[in-house]
Amino acid sequence: DTDHDFYIDKEDLLRYANYSLTYRIVDRIFSEAPRKMTSSVPDKMCYADFIWFLLSEEDKTSSTALTYWFRCVDLNGDGYLQPDEIEYLYREQMHRMECLSLEVVSFADILCQLCDMIHPKDQHKIALHEIKRCRLGNNFFNIMFNLNKFIAYEQRDPAVIFQERMTPELTDWDRFAHAEYVRLSLEEDGDEYGDGSEQGFDSPGKEGAASGQF
């Protein structure tokens, strides 16, 4: 919320997590495909809407989150995800990878990978209950529209894998909340250190410095 109006528009959301999300998925969110927004301002999220998004984005293992993203990808609203719908979203991922000089994974290969994850009864249409059953829904959706998480999944950092195996009781939301707590704590510590530095070195003639207090 860069303009501090207590609302989030498309441009604000595109900046989320260092521009992780594609334009097309953000358009789907603001079209109210996953859920009707409670904001009284058209084309803007209020705080409650953002919390719904945040919980769904940072823990795609929950049933509510999987339903949220399924509705975003189900472009025609027929209750199934079909290859053309998946390709529509993934095409932007391919373009972004090209712009970043990353190795581009073809849609044909991605579709095979997604079907291997889900094992749908019919490979030409994937149902929500099949995604929930496979327990890989987070990777399934990240591949389509979250570039940073897709790259992390492809690289599979051994340290991250080890940490997840050592703490299986933690959810993705638990891990996200812990990482954000650490990040904010470090930022606060940095701000306090900066304030102390100014008083200690930039103003030697002040009363605190004269009395030996730093």
Solvent accessible surface area in square Angstrom, and as a share of the most:
residue,aa,sasa,rsa
1,D,65,0.34
2,T,92,0.53
3,D,91,0.47
4,H,147,0.66
5,D,48,0.25
6,F,175,0.73
7,Y,57,0.22
8,I,24,0.12
9,D,45,0.23
10,K,77,0.33
11,E,99,0.45
12,D,20,0.10
13,L,2,0.01
14,L,9,0.05
15,R,89,0.32
16,Y,37,0.14
17,A,53,0.41
18,N,121,0.62
19,Y,118,0.45
20,S,2,0.01
21,L,4,0.02
22,T,1,0.00
23,Y,137,0.52
24,R,80,0.29
25,I,0,0.00
26,V,1,0.00
27,D,66,0.34
28,R,48,0.17
29,I,2,0.01
30,F,14,0.06
31,S,69,0.45
32,E,70,0.31
33,A,30,0.24
34,P,4,0.03
35,R,53,0.19
36,K,159,0.67
37,M,26,0.12
38,T,85,0.50
39,S,22,0.14
40,S,100,0.65
41,V,54,0.31
42,P,111,0.70
43,D,103,0.53
44,K,53,0.23
45,M,2,0.01
46,C,27,0.16
47,Y,165,0.63
48,A,48,0.37
49,D,4,0.02
50,F,41,0.17
51,I,53,0.27
52,W,103,0.36
53,F,0,0.00
54,L,25,0.12
55,L,86,0.43
56,S,3,0.02
57,E,1,0.01
58,E,19,0.09
59,D,16,0.08
60,K,4,0.02
61,T,73,0.42
62,S,46,0.30
63,S,64,0.41
64,T,77,0.45
65,A,2,0.01
66,L,10,0.05
67,T,26,0.15
68,Y,9,0.03
69,W,0,0.00
70,F,12,0.05
71,R,122,0.45
72,C,0,0.00
73,V,0,0.00
74,D,11,0.06
75,L,58,0.29
76,N,95,0.48
77,G,61,0.58
78,D,65,0.34
79,G,36,0.35
80,Y,81,0.31
81,L,1,0.00
82,Q,48,0.21
83,P,34,0.22
84,D,94,0.48
85,E,6,0.03
86,I,1,0.01
87,E,50,0.22
88,Y,95,0.36
89,L,0,0.00
90,Y,0,0.00
91,R,113,0.41
92,E,23,0.10
93,Q,0,0.00
94,M,26,0.12
95,H,109,0.49
96,R,47,0.17
97,M,6,0.03
98,E,103,0.46
99,C,88,0.53
100,L,106,0.53
101,S,107,0.69
102,L,68,0.34
103,E,156,0.70
104,V,50,0.29
105,V,34,0.20
106,S,50,0.32
107,F,25,0.11
108,A,68,0.53
109,D,86,0.45
110,I,0,0.00
111,L,38,0.19
112,C,85,0.51
113,Q,49,0.22
114,L,0,0.00
115,C,10,0.06
116,D,96,0.50
117,M,16,0.07
118,I,1,0.01
119,H,133,0.59
120,P,14,0.09
121,K,198,0.84
122,D,54,0.28
123,Q,116,0.52
124,H,132,0.59
125,K,78,0.33
126,I,3,0.01
127,A,11,0.09
128,L,41,0.20
129,H,121,0.54
130,E,10,0.04
131,I,0,0.00
132,K,73,0.31
133,R,138,0.51
134,C,28,0.17
135,R,215,0.79
136,L,72,0.36
137,G,3,0.03
138,N,33,0.17
139,N,26,0.13
140,F,0,0.00
141,F,0,0.00
142,N,12,0.06
143,I,1,0.00
144,M,0,0.00
145,F,0,0.00
146,N,2,0.01
147,L,4,0.02
148,N,61,0.31
149,K,61,0.26
150,F,2,0.01
151,I,44,0.22
152,A,58,0.45
153,Y,43,0.16
154,E,72,0.33
155,Q,135,0.60
156,R,115,0.42
157,D,73,0.38
158,P,105,0.66
159,A,67,0.52
160,V,72,0.42
161,I,56,0.28
162,F,129,0.54
163,Q,109,0.48
164,E,76,0.34
165,R,185,0.68
166,M,125,0.56
167,T,36,0.21
168,P,103,0.65
169,E,125,0.56
170,L,71,0.35
171,T,63,0.37
172,D,44,0.23
173,W,78,0.27
174,D,56,0.29
175,R,57,0.21
176,F,47,0.19
177,A,42,0.33
178,H,119,0.53
179,A,56,0.44
180,E,50,0.22
181,Y,151,0.57
182,V,62,0.36
183,R,108,0.39
184,L,87,0.43
185,S,37,0.24
186,L,118,0.59
187,E,85,0.38
188,E,108,0.48
189,D,83,0.43
190,G,42,0.41
191,D,95,0.49
192,E,121,0.54
193,Y,168,0.64
194,G,32,0.30
195,D,85,0.44
196,G,40,0.38
197,S,34,0.22
198,E,103,0.46
199,Q,128,0.57
200,G,14,0.13
201,F,168,0.70
202,D,105,0.55
203,S,23,0.15
204,P,95,0.60
205,G,74,0.71
206,K,125,0.53
207,E,148,0.66
208,G,30,0.29
209,A,24,0.18
210,A,86,0.67
211,S,72,0.46
212,G,50,0.48
213,Q,130,0.58
214,F,193,0.81
